[in-house]
Amino acid sequence: MNIKEQLDRLRATRAEKLKAMEAITEKTISEGRTKDENEREEYHAAKAEMDAIDAEIADLEDLEQMQ
């Protein structure tokens, strides 16, 4: 796998995490309530994974520009 393929894979994974976060938020809004404990854990886990993915994307983009 090359850098471009890895970036594509990471971006796709990031988009999935964002969709999961949006689904949780949309559900709670439509039900007029806040997140329950499980939803909050899922949301924050997805956010942490997105943060890690964002850092990896930035590293790979830096490396790609250096080449």
Secondary structure in CASP SS format (residue, H / E / C, confidence):
PFRMAT SS
TARGET T0000
AUTHOR 0000-0000-0000
METHOD secondary structure of the structure
MODEL  1
M C 1.00
N C 1.00
I H 1.00
K H 1.00
E H 1.00
Q H 1.00
L H 1.00
D H 1.00
R H 1.00
L H 1.00
R H 1.00
A H 1.00
T H 1.00
R H 1.00
A H 1.00
E H 1.00
K H 1.00
L H 1.00
K H 1.00
A H 1.00
M H 1.00
E H 1.00
A H 1.00
I H 1.00
T H 1.00
E H 1.00
K H 1.00
T H 1.00
I H 1.00
S H 1.00
E C 1.00
G C 1.00
R C 1.00
T C 1.00
K C 1.00
D C 1.00
E H 1.00
N H 1.00
E H 1.00
R H 1.00
E H 1.00
E H 1.00
Y H 1.00
H H 1.00
A H 1.00
A H 1.00
K H 1.00
A H 1.00
E H 1.00
M H 1.00
D H 1.00
A H 1.00
I H 1.00
D H 1.00
A H 1.00
E H 1.00
I H 1.00
A H 1.00
D H 1.00
L H 1.00
E H 1.00
D H 1.00
L H 1.00
E H 1.00
Q H 1.00
M H 1.00
Q C 1.00
END
